[in-house]
Amino acid sequence: MEYKFSNDVVEETIVENQEKKEVKVYDQKPTAAFISASWSALFIGMISYCVGLWNADMVLNEKGYYFTVLLFGLFSAVSVQKSVRDKLEGVPVTEIYYGISWFTTITSILLLIIGLWNADMELSEKGFYGMSFTLSLFSAIAVQKNTRDKKFIENQEK
C-alpha cells in the first residue's frame, strides 16, 4: 500500500486539474421544433406586447417609453447571451462589455418594473405587460442560442 500525505495529494490534484481543462464542444444542432418554438415565442411575446400598447389608454409618450424598454431589453438580453457564450467558447470578451451587458439587461427590467409600478393601469394589465416582456426576453435569448449553435455546427461541418 502506498500512503499519500496531504501535500502529495495537493500537488497531484493541481497537476490533474490543469490537464483536465478542455474546450467544450457543442456538436448538437437544435431541433427544428425548438427553433420554431423559440421564434414563435419571440413573435408572440413581442406582438402581444405591442398590440397591448396599441390598444392601451395611454398618451403617446407613455407608449413610446414602454416600446423603447422592450427594444432595449431585447437587445440587452441578446448581448448578455452572446458574451456569456463567447466566454464559454474561449472567445475573448472584455469585462467592461460583459458588465455593461448585464447592467443594461437588469436596467431594462427595472425600468419596466418602475414604469408599471407607477402606471395608472389595472393589475391585470400590468401583469400582461410583465409576462409578455419576460416571454420576449427569454425567447430572444433562445433564438440567439439556436442561431449561434446552428452556425457553429455548420462551420464545423465545412
BELCOR-V184816 format. One record per helix or strand of 2 or more residues. SS is the DSSP state (helix for helix, strand for strand). FROM is the first residue (numbers start at 1). TO is the last residue. If there is no record, write none. Layout:
ss=SS from=FROM to=TO
ss=SS from=FROM to=TO
//
This chain:
ss=helix from=6 to=20
ss=helix from=32 to=55
ss=helix from=60 to=89
ss=helix from=95 to=118
ss=helix from=123 to=157
//
